[in-house]
Amino acid sequence: MNIILFGPPGAGKGTQAKILIKTHDIVQISTGDMLREEVNSGSNLGKTAKSIMDSGGLVSDEIIMSIIEERISKPDCQNGFILDGFPRTLNQAIALDNVLANKKIQIDHIIQIDVDEKLLFERIKQRAEEGDFVRNDDNKDVLIKRITVYQKDTMPVLEYYRSLKRLKTVDGMQSIENVSSNIKKMFQLL
């Protein structure tokens, strides 16, 4: 099973991804982790990415897509994978469609965890107050910036998938268990 999971920061994507990984024996694919692995491997692609990142630049969609194409070809992806928050831009979504078509890989589910952003701030505040470990992004200012970027870059991706009638939405303001249960029901509809 291959899944793309969307949602703004704090929506619970990571939590739901962990549940999906465990229950479906699939792997999570993180572009940030993959970039770091590629750089650490010393490959030509990694060297190119490192020089761009060291100069403060953003790694191009072409490099990201090359890394993703290589990653989804690895044996641990045979059972399936979950892309958590990727693609981030419309160009990446179109490029991903092309890569997947060339590899004859199908995305089974594209899911948006939809949340009320005002209530999301309360959730983040509560998470910061209750946890022993507080993430760097668990504060209002950082969250506002990250949601603004999400809206600007990712909302067009959601509209793209919605126009293809592939996007399914789950209410992320429910309990973790209910969100998970609703995602499971979506899987059963196919």
Residue pairs with C-beta under 8 A, 6 or more apart in sequence:
1 24
1 26
1 79
1 80
1 108
1 109
1 187
2 26
2 80
2 81
2 82
2 105
2 106
2 107
2 108
2 109
3 20
3 26
3 80
3 81
3 82
3 83
3 107
3 108
3 109
3 110
3 111
4 82
4 83
4 86
4 87
4 107
4 109
4 110
4 111
4 161
5 13
5 16
5 17
5 20
5 82
5 83
5 84
5 85
5 111
5 113
6 13
6 85
6 110
6 111
6 112
6 113
6 154
6 157
6 158
7 13
7 85
7 112
7 113
7 114
7 115
7 172
8 115
8 117
8 120
8 146
8 147
8 150
8 151
9 137
9 143
9 146
9 147
9 150
10 115
10 120
10 123
10 124
10 127
10 143
11 113
11 114
11 115
11 120
11 172
12 113
12 115
12 172
12 176
12 179
13 84
13 85
13 113
14 84
15 176
16 113
16 176
16 179
16 180
16 183
17 28
17 82
17 84
19 176
19 180
20 26
20 82
20 183
21 27
21 28
21 82
24 79
24 80
25 79
25 80
26 79
26 80
26 81
26 82
27 76
27 77
27 79
27 80
27 81
27 82
28 81
28 82
28 84
29 68
29 71
29 72
29 77
29 81
29 82
29 83
29 84
29 86
30 84
31 64
31 67
31 68
31 86
34 67
34 68
34 71
35 49
35 53
35 59
35 64
35 67
38 45
38 46
38 49
38 67
39 46
39 47
39 49
39 50
39 53
40 46
45 63
45 66
45 67
45 70
48 63
49 59
49 63
49 67
52 58
52 59
52 60
52 63
53 59
61 89
61 91
61 92
61 95
62 95
64 92
65 92
65 95
65 96
65 99
68 86
68 96
68 99
69 99
69 103
71 77
72 81
72 99
72 100
72 103
72 105
73 103
80 108
83 96
85 154
86 92
86 96
87 93
87 95
87 96
87 157
88 153
88 154
88 157
89 153
89 154
89 156
89 157
90 156
90 157
90 160
92 157
93 157
93 160
93 161
94 160
100 106
100 107
107 166
108 187
108 190
109 168
109 186
109 187
109 190
110 161
110 166
110 167
110 168
111 167
111 168
111 169
111 170
111 183
111 186
112 158
112 167
112 168
112 169
112 170
113 170
113 172
113 179
114 169
114 170
114 171
114 172
115 123
115 172
115 173
116 173
117 147
119 173
120 143
120 147
121 140
121 143
124 138
124 139
124 140
124 143
125 140
127 134
127 138
128 134
128 135
128 138
128 139
131 138
136 142
137 143
137 146
158 167
161 167
168 186
170 179
170 182
170 183
170 186
171 179
171 182
172 179
174 182
